[in-house]
Each structure stands twice: as C-alpha cells, then as structure tokens.
Amino acid sequence: MEYTHEPADPVAKGVLATARQSWNDLFIFKQRVVVTSELGETSTEWARPVPLRNPISLLAQLSGRDWLFFIVGFAAWTADAFDFHALSIQQVKLAEYYDTTKTNISTAITLTLLLRSVGAAMFGLAGDKWGRKWPMVVNMIVLGALQIATIYSTTFSEFLAVRSLFGLFMGGVYGNAIAMALENSPTDARGLMSGILQQGYSFGYVCAACANLGVGGGVDSWKTVFWIAAGISIAVGIIRAFFPESQQFIEARKAGKAQAHPSAFWKETRTMLAQEWKLCIYCIILMTWFNYYSHTSQDSYTTFMLTQKELANDGASRASILMKVGACVGGTIIGYISQWFGRRRTIIVAAIMSMVLIPAWILPEGERSLSATGFFMQFFIQGAWGVIPIHLNELSPPAFRSSFPGLSYQLGNMISSPSAQIVNAISESHFVTSKSGQRSEAYGPTMGIATAIIAMGIVVTTAFGPEKRGREFEKTLPAGMNLVPEGKKMEDDLERGDTRESKPAVEMQDVGEKN
C-alpha cells in the first residue's frame, strides 16, 4: 500500500457504524488504514493500493522454504478435496450399490459437513498451541484410514457412521493448511498465493473426476476411487512428517517464551472470543453463504448432467473436469486481482458475474456446451472463493490464524451441510422434460434458483463487512503468549497481535495495525 498521509475518519466501532462505513468505503478506491508510530501513537489515513505487479516477480519473492510450506499446504488441501469429492461425484454409483436414493446418499455429505466444525476447533486450536506440523500429520493419516474404512462398510448404516467420523477429521485440514502456506508468503504476494492455494480444492475435484473417469461407470468402481483418495491422504501426512515446523511459528514461540504462563492459551482464547465475537459471527455468516455457494453449484452437477442432460458417465466426468479447470484458473486470476482491486470488491464483482451466467449454465444441451458454460460459471464462483483464504487470514486475530479461519469456514460448512440434500430432495420432487422427451428430475432449475439467491446473499454480506487488506502479522506471538502475568505493567492487544509496555500518554486501540 502507498501511504497518502491524507487523514481519514477513525475505523468505526459497532455493527451499524461498521456496516455504514464499509458500504461507503466500497466506492472509495483508497483504503482506510490505521498507522502506528514508533511511540505507539495511532492515526487513521488513506492508503492507495500499488499497481499489480508481474505475477512471476511475486512468485520469485518466495524463498525455497516458503515454497516448501506452500506446496505442502496446497497438497493437504488438495487431498482433503479429493477425499470429499470421491463421494459427491459418485452419488449415482453409491445409490445403486447400497440400493437407496441419491437423497439418502447425500445424507453422508450432510453428516460430513456437519461434523467438520468440531474437527476445525480441535485441530485448529492444536495448531495455534503446538504448531502446524504434527496436528496435520495425524489429521491426514487418519483421513486416509477412514477412506479405507468406507470401502469396507457393508451396510448403509456403517457407511453413514464412517462418513460422520470422516467429517470430524476432515474439518481440521483447512485452518492449518492455509495458516502454514500463507503466513510464510510475502505480503505483496498473498493475494496471488491465496488464489492458487484455494484452488487446491478445485484441483482435488479435478483429480477425483479424472479417477472416476478412469475407473468407468461400473457400480463397484467407486471403491477404486476411494483407494486412490486414501493413498493420497496418507502420503501427504507422511511427507509432512519429514518437513520442519513453520519457521514463523518457531521464531514467534521463541520470542514469546518468556511471557508464557500456565493456562495462558485458554485465557487468551477466552479473551479473544470476548473481544471479537461480532467478527466471529460475521465470518461464520460469510462462510455459510460461501459454502452454500460452492456445494449447491457443484455437488449435484455431475448428477444433473447424468440425469437431466442424459450424458454418459465419461461425458459427465469430462465436463466436470473442465468445469473445475475453470475454477482453478478463475481462483488464481481473481485472487491475484484482489491484491489491487480489494478483497470485498473482487468478491462482489465475481458473485454478480456468476448470477449473470446462470441461464447459460443450466440451459445448454450436450457435453461441449455444458463444459464451456460450466468452465465460466466456476471461473467466477471459485474466483470469489480464491480471495477467501487471505481475506479470512487478514480478518483473523493474528495469534489465531489457524483456528479462526478454519473454525469460521467449518462452522459455515456445518450450517450449509444440508445443501446437497436440499438440492436432491427438491429436484427429485419436481420434474422437467429432457431433450429426449423423457420426464427428468429438475436439477437444473433447482441449482439455478438456489445459486442466484446465494450469490446475492454473498454480495450483500460482503458489501457491509470489514476488510483488512495488506495486514501484517509476521511479528505476532503464538496464542497464549500475548497476555502477560499479573503484576507486570503491560497492555495487550489481541487484535493488533502485539504486547508493549504501557505508555500513559497513549491510548491503545483495538482496530488494526500498520499495513
């Protein structure tokens, strides 16, 4: 950011004041920032975003160690997505295998999403307290084992039970993966790296769809895809065990060791929740919209092509692959643009574009047309998603960059968990006439109407929410080291993520830090 030294009104306090200020700032290309002097004095001024830099030069800013952490985080997120989509893209096969309806099979998706928030809390807090490494190692290996357990589930009840437990461990991946990947990235490169990182989810979908295409349409072939998913997850966990802990976490722990004291972690966690509960609720609402956005538009899309559009398994798989290639491209490009255009503006424009494309997304016939429109639809849907990892990291209280984004994301997942069931249930109770004249379940209209409503919800929620683009959190101490023992005269600021000696002439503010 380029500082203009042009004074700005202070950052608003309170829900309505923040919403009003956020709406007004949306139409001002400059960004309101809080600048802290060396003496601890704060002032608010306008900053101008620097022009977009050559993406190659941004990628060159990452050191070998930075790339190591980023690649491992990307691989973990990709494996997580492969595990999830191994089920969602094979609902038709699984329904036939267990002799039940597609709606009942989507119950497994609901249970997985429902319990992911519990895993996010467990492994996110573990990552903030003990580091990013070993929680992720345990997480990934157990995920692989549960994929194998799914294969050996002989009854539908056993299948649902295993998928519920799977959701518990799946929830722990996101927070630690994005914290590890992005906290080691240079500030200027974070928008681009956020876009690339988020597309690990889409890349995982592409890999799962390729596996589904490779094994064919046989009923029992779903087990082969699950074996592949298990192998990838366990491999990522083993690989992570041989790489070091995040250097930033190690250095921060060393710097704050003298300030650590018994029960400090949980005390600081309670303090953070007391200070930031409104922000927590906002991020959960935002992530609820986003998770509905993603799952409503993709989980039943392969089923839509197989049933309403009457494509064969290989044609539907190829169209799904191209759809998610669009997601990978869109997430990377739009995440990169957000570094200059702003996180909120970028999300809003992408969501509006996805609404405009809905008719072209569900009306065409044939594999080629569906592949093309699916590509551009997911370009903008996952383009908006590409901003989310860095946006959540910047909004997070700095010491809780593992637990806060992961828990916000997975609580949104929990609330949106019935999305696939809702789409399937409505579609299977309403019918349209297919191209061949057959009566077909109305997946297209259901997904189109739902996606339009959800995209509008994202636009409104984002327009009235906060943004802290370019925020620095490199010097933040780990959670549990930002509160000092009683008797020492110091002030803590969890939002700022630093601790300083008290200065009577300076009023400490809980609104941000120098960007």
C-alpha positions as a Python dict, from the first residue, in 0.01 Angstrom:
ca = {
    (1, 'M'): (0, 0, 0),
    (2, 'E'): (117, 357, -72),
    (3, 'Y'): (50, 593, 217),
    (4, 'T'): (-102, 924, 111),
    (5, 'H'): (-79, 1083, 459),
    (6, 'E'): (-432, 1204, 390),
    (7, 'P'): (-628, 1187, 718),
    (8, 'A'): (-931, 962, 731),
    (9, 'D'): (-1211, 916, 983),
    (10, 'P'): (-1124, 657, 1250),
    (11, 'V'): (-1227, 296, 1196),
    (12, 'A'): (-1590, 268, 1305),
    (13, 'K'): (-1698, 79, 1616),
    (14, 'G'): (-2025, -113, 1645),
    (15, 'V'): (-2221, -319, 1397),
    (16, 'L'): (-2426, -46, 1228),
    (17, 'A'): (-2141, 206, 1221),
    (18, 'T'): (-1905, -54, 1071),
    (19, 'A'): (-2163, -157, 810),
    (20, 'R'): (-2224, 205, 712),
    (21, 'Q'): (-1851, 281, 687),
    (22, 'S'): (-1781, -43, 496),
    (23, 'W'): (-2052, 38, 242),
    (24, 'N'): (-1912, 389, 186),
    (25, 'D'): (-1554, 262, 161),
    (26, 'L'): (-1662, 20, -111),
    (27, 'F'): (-1689, 316, -350),
    (28, 'I'): (-1358, 472, -249),
    (29, 'F'): (-1068, 304, -423),
    (30, 'K'): (-827, 405, -149),
    (31, 'Q'): (-822, 201, 170),
    (32, 'R'): (-866, 321, 526),
    (33, 'V'): (-569, 206, 738),
    (34, 'V'): (-458, 256, 1096),
    (35, 'V'): (-93, 362, 1120),
    (36, 'T'): (103, 314, 1441),
    (37, 'S'): (409, 529, 1511),
    (38, 'E'): (722, 405, 1687),
    (39, 'L'): (590, 567, 2005),
    (40, 'G'): (271, 366, 1985),
    (41, 'E'): (56, 658, 1870),
    (42, 'T'): (-213, 565, 1619),
    (43, 'S'): (-382, 760, 1344),
    (44, 'T'): (-611, 671, 1055),
    (45, 'E'): (-526, 769, 699),
    (46, 'W'): (-597, 669, 342),
    (47, 'A'): (-363, 435, 157),
    (48, 'R'): (-353, 379, -215),
    (49, 'P'): (-311, 22, -348),
    (50, 'V'): (1, -23, -555),
    (51, 'P'): (-46, -136, -918),
    (52, 'L'): (-50, -508, -980),
    (53, 'R'): (299, -649, -1011),
    (54, 'N'): (413, -910, -1258),
    (55, 'P'): (296, -1241, -1108),
    (56, 'I'): (629, -1403, -1192),
    (57, 'S'): (812, -1143, -983),
    (58, 'L'): (567, -1206, -698),
    (59, 'L'): (630, -1580, -714),
    (60, 'A'): (1004, -1509, -714),
    (61, 'Q'): (970, -1336, -376),
    (62, 'L'): (908, -1672, -208),
    (63, 'S'): (1218, -1846, -79),
    (64, 'G'): (1273, -2219, -109),
    (65, 'R'): (1143, -2265, 246),
    (66, 'D'): (836, -2051, 166),
    (67, 'W'): (763, -2270, -136),
    (68, 'L'): (807, -2582, 71),
    (69, 'F'): (540, -2477, 320),
    (70, 'F'): (309, -2355, 45),
    (71, 'I'): (331, -2677, -157),
    (72, 'V'): (267, -2894, 149),
    (73, 'G'): (-35, -2678, 244),
    (74, 'F'): (-165, -2696, -114),
    (75, 'A'): (-117, -3074, -121),
    (76, 'A'): (-304, -3119, 208),
    (77, 'W'): (-596, -2909, 85),
    (78, 'T'): (-600, -3096, -248),
    (79, 'A'): (-607, -3433, -70),
    (80, 'D'): (-887, -3309, 154),
    (81, 'A'): (-1092, -3209, -152),
    (82, 'F'): (-1020, -3538, -330),
    (83, 'D'): (-1143, -3729, -24),
    (84, 'F'): (-1467, -3530, -14),
    (85, 'H'): (-1543, -3535, -387),
    (86, 'A'): (-1470, -3904, -418),
    (87, 'L'): (-1819, -3936, -269),
    (88, 'S'): (-2001, -3635, -415),
    (89, 'I'): (-1927, -3716, -781),
    (90, 'Q'): (-2022, -4084, -738),
    (91, 'Q'): (-2364, -4045, -577),
    (92, 'V'): (-2534, -4237, -860),
    (93, 'K'): (-2298, -4536, -820),
    (94, 'L'): (-2328, -4535, -441),
    (95, 'A'): (-2708, -4514, -455),
    (96, 'E'): (-2714, -4825, -673),
    (97, 'Y'): (-2453, -5005, -461),
    (98, 'Y'): (-2644, -4951, -134),
    (99, 'D'): (-2983, -4982, -305),
    (100, 'T'): (-3109, -4643, -187),
    (101, 'T'): (-3190, -4299, -326),
    (102, 'K'): (-2946, -4025, -420),
    (103, 'T'): (-3104, -3808, -150),
    (104, 'N'): (-3018, -4070, 111),
    (105, 'I'): (-2661, -4092, -20),
    (106, 'S'): (-2631, -3714, 11),
    (107, 'T'): (-2706, -3762, 382),
    (108, 'A'): (-2342, -3873, 406),
    (109, 'I'): (-2236, -3536, 261),
    (110, 'T'): (-2454, -3360, 518),
    (111, 'L'): (-2304, -3558, 806),
    (112, 'T'): (-1951, -3494, 680),
    (113, 'L'): (-2008, -3119, 657),
    (114, 'L'): (-2194, -3113, 988),
    (115, 'L'): (-1904, -3253, 1190),
    (116, 'R'): (-1621, -3069, 1017),
    (117, 'S'): (-1655, -2774, 1256),
    (118, 'V'): (-1569, -2999, 1552),
    (119, 'G'): (-1251, -3109, 1376),
    (120, 'A'): (-1170, -2750, 1285),
    (121, 'A'): (-1189, -2649, 1652),
    (122, 'M'): (-980, -2946, 1770),
    (123, 'F'): (-702, -2929, 1514),
    (124, 'G'): (-711, -2550, 1469),
    (125, 'L'): (-654, -2486, 1840),
    (126, 'A'): (-389, -2759, 1841),
    (127, 'G'): (-216, -2583, 1551),
    (128, 'D'): (-221, -2248, 1731),
    (129, 'K'): (-91, -2401, 2052),
    (130, 'W'): (162, -2665, 1939),
    (131, 'G'): (239, -2574, 1579),
    (132, 'R'): (118, -2662, 1230),
    (133, 'K'): (316, -2982, 1177),
    (134, 'W'): (202, -3272, 1395),
    (135, 'P'): (-170, -3189, 1404),
    (136, 'M'): (-163, -3202, 1023),
    (137, 'V'): (34, -3529, 1016),
    (138, 'V'): (-217, -3704, 1244),
    (139, 'N'): (-508, -3548, 1058),
    (140, 'M'): (-404, -3666, 711),
    (141, 'I'): (-313, -4022, 811),
    (142, 'V'): (-643, -4073, 994),
    (143, 'L'): (-833, -3933, 694),
    (144, 'G'): (-671, -4194, 472),
    (145, 'A'): (-758, -4471, 716),
    (146, 'L'): (-1121, -4360, 722),
    (147, 'Q'): (-1137, -4365, 342),
    (148, 'I'): (-1032, -4730, 360),
    (149, 'A'): (-1294, -4793, 630),
    (150, 'T'): (-1557, -4650, 393),
    (151, 'I'): (-1464, -4911, 132),
    (152, 'Y'): (-1527, -5191, 382),
    (153, 'S'): (-1863, -5054, 500),
    (154, 'T'): (-2100, -5337, 410),
    (155, 'T'): (-2428, -5168, 509),
    (156, 'F'): (-2562, -4819, 451),
    (157, 'S'): (-2570, -4755, 829),
    (158, 'E'): (-2200, -4842, 857),
    (159, 'F'): (-2132, -4617, 558),
    (160, 'L'): (-2302, -4320, 727),
    (161, 'A'): (-2122, -4383, 1057),
    (162, 'V'): (-1779, -4386, 893),
    (163, 'R'): (-1854, -4073, 689),
    (164, 'S'): (-1959, -3893, 1008),
    (165, 'L'): (-1624, -3975, 1168),
    (166, 'F'): (-1453, -3881, 843),
    (167, 'G'): (-1608, -3533, 864),
    (168, 'L'): (-1464, -3484, 1212),
    (169, 'F'): (-1107, -3527, 1085),
    (170, 'M'): (-1164, -3360, 750),
    (171, 'G'): (-1251, -3035, 931),
    (172, 'G'): (-902, -2998, 1073),
    (173, 'V'): (-719, -2961, 742),
    (174, 'Y'): (-819, -2615, 618),
    (175, 'G'): (-706, -2394, 907),
    (176, 'N'): (-360, -2544, 948),
    (177, 'A'): (-305, -2570, 571),
    (178, 'I'): (-379, -2204, 493),
    (179, 'A'): (-203, -2074, 805),
    (180, 'M'): (113, -2269, 718),
    (181, 'A'): (102, -2171, 349),
    (182, 'L'): (15, -1802, 374),
    (183, 'E'): (195, -1691, 690),
    (184, 'N'): (521, -1774, 513),
    (185, 'S'): (431, -1578, 197),
    (186, 'P'): (547, -1216, 141),
    (187, 'T'): (273, -957, 192),
    (188, 'D'): (262, -843, -174),
    (189, 'A'): (226, -1199, -299),
    (190, 'R'): (-54, -1308, -65),
    (191, 'G'): (-344, -1227, -298),
    (192, 'L'): (-190, -1440, -575),
    (193, 'M'): (-87, -1719, -338),
    (194, 'S'): (-432, -1717, -176),
    (195, 'G'): (-595, -1765, -516),
    (196, 'I'): (-360, -2052, -602),
    (197, 'L'): (-398, -2215, -260),
    (198, 'Q'): (-778, -2211, -259),
    (199, 'Q'): (-778, -2389, -592),
    (200, 'G'): (-630, -2693, -423),
    (201, 'Y'): (-997, -2766, -354),
    (202, 'S'): (-1085, -2744, -723),
    (203, 'F'): (-773, -2937, -820),
    (204, 'G'): (-879, -3210, -580),
    (205, 'Y'): (-1217, -3221, -757),
    (206, 'V'): (-1041, -3248, -1095),
    (207, 'C'): (-827, -3535, -968),
    (208, 'A'): (-1132, -3714, -827),
    (209, 'A'): (-1322, -3665, -1154),
    (210, 'C'): (-1024, -3796, -1353),
    (211, 'A'): (-1012, -4102, -1126),
    (212, 'N'): (-1387, -4152, -1173),
    (213, 'L'): (-1344, -4125, -1550),
    (214, 'G'): (-1056, -4373, -1542),
    (215, 'V'): (-1238, -4643, -1345),
    (216, 'G'): (-1551, -4630, -1563),
    (217, 'G'): (-1918, -4644, -1471),
    (218, 'G'): (-1934, -4983, -1302),
    (219, 'V'): (-2119, -4990, -972),
    (220, 'D'): (-1824, -5127, -771),
    (221, 'S'): (-1574, -4891, -935),
    (222, 'W'): (-1636, -4629, -666),
    (223, 'K'): (-1412, -4832, -433),
    (224, 'T'): (-1110, -4780, -657),
    (225, 'V'): (-1152, -4403, -637),
    (226, 'F'): (-1165, -4428, -257),
    (227, 'W'): (-844, -4637, -254),
    (228, 'I'): (-671, -4364, -454),
    (229, 'A'): (-801, -4098, -214),
    (230, 'A'): (-675, -4294, 86),
    (231, 'G'): (-329, -4328, -66),
    (232, 'I'): (-300, -3955, -140),
    (233, 'S'): (-404, -3852, 214),
    (234, 'I'): (-169, -4092, 388),
    (235, 'A'): (116, -3991, 154),
    (236, 'V'): (69, -3621, 235),
    (237, 'G'): (70, -3698, 608),
    (238, 'I'): (392, -3900, 583),
    (239, 'I'): (562, -3635, 368),
    (240, 'R'): (464, -3362, 614),
    (241, 'A'): (626, -3560, 897),
    (242, 'F'): (965, -3525, 725),
    (243, 'F'): (944, -3146, 682),
    (244, 'P'): (1010, -2893, 961),
    (245, 'E'): (769, -2687, 1166),
    (246, 'S'): (668, -2347, 1025),
    (247, 'Q'): (970, -2119, 1079),
    (248, 'Q'): (749, -1825, 1165),
    (249, 'F'): (576, -2026, 1438),
    (250, 'I'): (913, -2138, 1581),
    (251, 'E'): (1051, -1783, 1590),
    (252, 'A'): (734, -1642, 1740),
    (253, 'R'): (733, -1911, 2009),
    (254, 'K'): (1096, -1834, 2098),
    (255, 'A'): (1022, -1460, 2114),
    (256, 'G'): (722, -1509, 2343),
    (257, 'K'): (850, -1790, 2559),
    (258, 'A'): (934, -1560, 2848),
    (259, 'Q'): (578, -1433, 2854),
    (260, 'A'): (411, -1775, 2852),
    (261, 'H'): (249, -1891, 3173),
    (262, 'P'): (15, -2175, 3277),
    (263, 'S'): (-332, -2173, 3121),
    (264, 'A'): (-233, -1868, 2914),
    (265, 'F'): (-351, -2026, 2589),
    (266, 'W'): (-705, -2083, 2711),
    (267, 'K'): (-716, -1748, 2887),
    (268, 'E'): (-614, -1572, 2568),
    (269, 'T'): (-866, -1775, 2369),
    (270, 'R'): (-1146, -1664, 2603),
    (271, 'T'): (-1025, -1304, 2584),
    (272, 'M'): (-1017, -1317, 2206),
    (273, 'L'): (-1373, -1451, 2189),
    (274, 'A'): (-1495, -1184, 2430),
    (275, 'Q'): (-1333, -910, 2219),
    (276, 'E'): (-1403, -1048, 1874),
    (277, 'W'): (-1738, -1230, 1899),
    (278, 'K'): (-1904, -995, 1650),
    (279, 'L'): (-1629, -1056, 1397),
    (280, 'C'): (-1663, -1432, 1460),
    (281, 'I'): (-2035, -1420, 1384),
    (282, 'Y'): (-1977, -1213, 1070),
    (283, 'C'): (-1715, -1455, 934),
    (284, 'I'): (-1938, -1755, 1008),
    (285, 'I'): (-2228, -1592, 819),
    (286, 'L'): (-1998, -1511, 527),
    (287, 'M'): (-1864, -1866, 520),
    (288, 'T'): (-2217, -2008, 540),
    (289, 'W'): (-2308, -1821, 222),
    (290, 'F'): (-1985, -1928, 53),
    (291, 'N'): (-2023, -2294, 142),
    (292, 'Y'): (-2381, -2297, 13),
    (293, 'Y'): (-2245, -2122, -299),
    (294, 'S'): (-1989, -2393, -362),
    (295, 'H'): (-2183, -2706, -267),
    (296, 'T'): (-2510, -2603, -432),
    (297, 'S'): (-2338, -2532, -763),
    (298, 'Q'): (-2110, -2836, -779),
    (299, 'D'): (-2207, -3135, -560),
    (300, 'S'): (-2505, -3237, -776),
    (301, 'Y'): (-2377, -3101, -1108),
    (302, 'T'): (-2250, -3441, -1224),
    (303, 'T'): (-2586, -3591, -1126),
    (304, 'F'): (-2757, -3309, -1322),
    (305, 'M'): (-2560, -3399, -1636),
    (306, 'L'): (-2624, -3773, -1595),
    (307, 'T'): (-2998, -3742, -1537),
    (308, 'Q'): (-3149, -3424, -1681),
    (309, 'K'): (-2891, -3380, -1962),
    (310, 'E'): (-2865, -3758, -2024),
    (311, 'L'): (-2486, -3766, -2064),
    (312, 'A'): (-2291, -4090, -2022),
    (313, 'N'): (-2057, -4130, -1725),
    (314, 'D'): (-1746, -4048, -1929),
    (315, 'G'): (-1905, -3736, -2084),
    (316, 'A'): (-2027, -3608, -1748),
    (317, 'S'): (-1684, -3672, -1597),
    (318, 'R'): (-1506, -3481, -1875),
    (319, 'A'): (-1747, -3188, -1837),
    (320, 'S'): (-1689, -3191, -1460),
    (321, 'I'): (-1313, -3184, -1514),
    (322, 'L'): (-1333, -2884, -1748),
    (323, 'M'): (-1572, -2712, -1507),
    (324, 'K'): (-1315, -2736, -1229),
    (325, 'V'): (-1029, -2636, -1456),
    (326, 'G'): (-1225, -2312, -1492),
    (327, 'A'): (-1239, -2293, -1113),
    (328, 'C'): (-860, -2332, -1086),
    (329, 'V'): (-796, -2063, -1347),
    (330, 'G'): (-1057, -1824, -1206),
    (331, 'G'): (-949, -1861, -845),
    (332, 'T'): (-587, -1789, -930),
    (333, 'I'): (-657, -1487, -1152),
    (334, 'I'): (-926, -1329, -936),
    (335, 'G'): (-733, -1390, -613),
    (336, 'Y'): (-436, -1214, -774),
    (337, 'I'): (-652, -917, -881),
    (338, 'S'): (-786, -877, -525),
    (339, 'Q'): (-442, -756, -410),
    (340, 'W'): (-505, -438, -613),
    (341, 'F'): (-882, -421, -657),
    (342, 'G'): (-963, -503, -295),
    (343, 'R'): (-1089, -822, -132),
    (344, 'R'): (-1454, -717, -100),
    (345, 'R'): (-1489, -552, -442),
    (346, 'T'): (-1340, -857, -609),
    (347, 'I'): (-1577, -1097, -430),
    (348, 'I'): (-1881, -882, -515),
    (349, 'V'): (-1799, -849, -886),
    (350, 'A'): (-1729, -1224, -918),
    (351, 'A'): (-2058, -1313, -744),
    (352, 'I'): (-2256, -1079, -972),
    (353, 'M'): (-2093, -1229, -1281),
    (354, 'S'): (-2189, -1579, -1166),
    (355, 'M'): (-2553, -1467, -1135),
    (356, 'V'): (-2548, -1333, -1490),
    (357, 'L'): (-2418, -1666, -1621),
    (358, 'I'): (-2683, -1890, -1457),
    (359, 'P'): (-2911, -1926, -1765),
    (360, 'A'): (-2613, -2015, -1985),
    (361, 'W'): (-2503, -2263, -1717),
    (362, 'I'): (-2819, -2479, -1696),
    (363, 'L'): (-2996, -2441, -2033),
    (364, 'P'): (-2748, -2582, -2291),
    (365, 'E'): (-2755, -2941, -2414),
    (366, 'G'): (-2459, -3161, -2496),
    (367, 'E'): (-2117, -3220, -2343),
    (368, 'R'): (-1934, -2937, -2524),
    (369, 'S'): (-2183, -2667, -2432),
    (370, 'L'): (-2211, -2781, -2072),
    (371, 'S'): (-1831, -2797, -2043),
    (372, 'A'): (-1789, -2441, -2172),
    (373, 'T'): (-2059, -2282, -1957),
    (374, 'G'): (-1954, -2487, -1655),
    (375, 'F'): (-1597, -2360, -1705),
    (376, 'F'): (-1700, -1993, -1693),
    (377, 'M'): (-1953, -2043, -1412),
    (378, 'Q'): (-1692, -2198, -1186),
    (379, 'F'): (-1435, -1941, -1302),
    (380, 'F'): (-1635, -1677, -1115),
    (381, 'I'): (-1769, -1892, -829),
    (382, 'Q'): (-1426, -2021, -734),
    (383, 'G'): (-1281, -1685, -833),
    (384, 'A'): (-1472, -1535, -543),
    (385, 'W'): (-1354, -1826, -329),
    (386, 'G'): (-993, -1754, -430),
    (387, 'V'): (-1000, -1438, -219),
    (388, 'I'): (-1125, -1616, 92),
    (389, 'P'): (-805, -1770, 239),
    (390, 'I'): (-619, -1438, 260),
    (391, 'H'): (-935, -1241, 345),
    (392, 'L'): (-1002, -1467, 645),
    (393, 'N'): (-637, -1460, 748),
    (394, 'E'): (-633, -1079, 741),
    (395, 'L'): (-957, -1055, 939),
    (396, 'S'): (-841, -1310, 1198),
    (397, 'P'): (-698, -1207, 1537),
    (398, 'P'): (-329, -1256, 1447),
    (399, 'A'): (-246, -1518, 1711),
    (400, 'F'): (-537, -1737, 1597),
    (401, 'R'): (-468, -1764, 1224),
    (402, 'S'): (-500, -2143, 1234),
    (403, 'S'): (-813, -2185, 1446),
    (404, 'F'): (-1010, -1871, 1348),
    (405, 'P'): (-1021, -1920, 966),
    (406, 'G'): (-1061, -2296, 997),
    (407, 'L'): (-1340, -2277, 1253),
    (408, 'S'): (-1522, -1997, 1068),
    (409, 'Y'): (-1500, -2195, 747),
    (410, 'Q'): (-1616, -2522, 900),
    (411, 'L'): (-1897, -2368, 1105),
    (412, 'G'): (-2021, -2222, 777),
    (413, 'N'): (-1987, -2573, 635),
    (414, 'M'): (-2188, -2712, 925),
    (415, 'I'): (-2474, -2467, 872),
    (416, 'S'): (-2472, -2531, 498),
    (417, 'S'): (-2438, -2907, 541),
    (418, 'P'): (-2790, -2991, 411),
    (419, 'S'): (-2718, -2817, 77),
    (420, 'A'): (-2676, -3135, -130),
    (421, 'Q'): (-2973, -3297, 40),
    (422, 'I'): (-3190, -2991, -21),
    (423, 'V'): (-3094, -2978, -391),
    (424, 'N'): (-3151, -3352, -437),
    (425, 'A'): (-3481, -3357, -246),
    (426, 'I'): (-3630, -3060, -435),
    (427, 'S'): (-3502, -3187, -770),
    (428, 'E'): (-3639, -3538, -716),
    (429, 'S'): (-3983, -3399, -629),
    (430, 'H'): (-4006, -3169, -934),
    (431, 'F'): (-3972, -3269, -1295),
    (432, 'V'): (-3885, -3122, -1633),
    (433, 'T'): (-3886, -3267, -1984),
    (434, 'S'): (-3541, -3365, -2110),
    (435, 'K'): (-3418, -3326, -2468),
    (436, 'S'): (-3527, -3680, -2549),
    (437, 'G'): (-3879, -3607, -2422),
    (438, 'Q'): (-3836, -3808, -2105),
    (439, 'R'): (-3961, -3687, -1766),
    (440, 'S'): (-3650, -3591, -1569),
    (441, 'E'): (-3569, -3467, -1220),
    (442, 'A'): (-3537, -3086, -1215),
    (443, 'Y'): (-3175, -3046, -1107),
    (444, 'G'): (-3106, -2753, -1341),
    (445, 'P'): (-3382, -2514, -1225),
    (446, 'T'): (-3321, -2605, -861),
    (447, 'M'): (-2948, -2532, -875),
    (448, 'G'): (-3000, -2217, -1081),
    (449, 'I'): (-3254, -2056, -847),
    (450, 'A'): (-3060, -2156, -535),
    (451, 'T'): (-2729, -2023, -672),
    (452, 'A'): (-2886, -1688, -763),
    (453, 'I'): (-3023, -1641, -410),
    (454, 'I'): (-2693, -1742, -251),
    (455, 'A'): (-2482, -1518, -476),
    (456, 'M'): (-2700, -1220, -381),
    (457, 'G'): (-2652, -1309, -13),
    (458, 'I'): (-2274, -1302, -65),
    (459, 'V'): (-2292, -963, -236),
    (460, 'V'): (-2491, -806, 49),
    (461, 'T'): (-2291, -966, 332),
    (462, 'T'): (-1957, -872, 177),
    (463, 'A'): (-2063, -516, 96),
    (464, 'F'): (-2137, -440, 462),
    (465, 'G'): (-1844, -628, 614),
    (466, 'P'): (-1488, -529, 713),
    (467, 'E'): (-1167, -561, 516),
    (468, 'K'): (-804, -550, 630),
    (469, 'R'): (-615, -593, 306),
    (470, 'G'): (-238, -593, 339),
    (471, 'R'): (-243, -654, 711),
    (472, 'E'): (90, -756, 865),
    (473, 'F'): (105, -1040, 1114),
    (474, 'E'): (465, -1158, 1084),
    (475, 'K'): (565, -1048, 1435),
    (476, 'T'): (266, -1195, 1612),
    (477, 'L'): (340, -1425, 1906),
    (478, 'P'): (165, -1763, 1921),
    (479, 'A'): (-161, -1787, 2111),
    (480, 'G'): (-103, -1798, 2484),
    (481, 'M'): (194, -1561, 2473),
    (482, 'N'): (20, -1228, 2417),
    (483, 'L'): (-124, -1195, 2768),
    (484, 'V'): (123, -1118, 3044),
    (485, 'P'): (118, -1246, 3403),
    (486, 'E'): (-40, -1036, 3671),
    (487, 'G'): (195, -787, 3834),
    (488, 'K'): (364, -677, 3512),
    (489, 'K'): (250, -344, 3384),
    (490, 'M'): (186, -415, 3020),
    (491, 'E'): (-103, -381, 2784),
    (492, 'D'): (-214, -645, 2543),
    (493, 'D'): (-396, -603, 2219),
    (494, 'L'): (-514, -928, 2070),
    (495, 'E'): (-648, -761, 1761),
    (496, 'R'): (-312, -597, 1696),
    (497, 'G'): (-126, -912, 1792),
    (498, 'D'): (149, -740, 1991),
    (499, 'T'): (228, -654, 2353),
    (500, 'R'): (403, -339, 2468),
    (501, 'E'): (489, -155, 2784),
    (502, 'S'): (221, 88, 2892),
    (503, 'K'): (256, 449, 2786),
    (504, 'P'): (23, 673, 2988),
    (505, 'A'): (2, 933, 2713),
    (506, 'V'): (-106, 682, 2451),
    (507, 'E'): (-448, 521, 2429),
    (508, 'M'): (-415, 174, 2281),
    (509, 'Q'): (-674, 100, 2013),
    (510, 'D'): (-811, -239, 1910),
    (511, 'V'): (-855, -166, 1544),
    (512, 'G'): (-564, -291, 1339),
    (513, 'E'): (-202, -225, 1268),
    (514, 'K'): (29, -63, 1023),
    (515, 'N'): (-9, -221, 681),
}
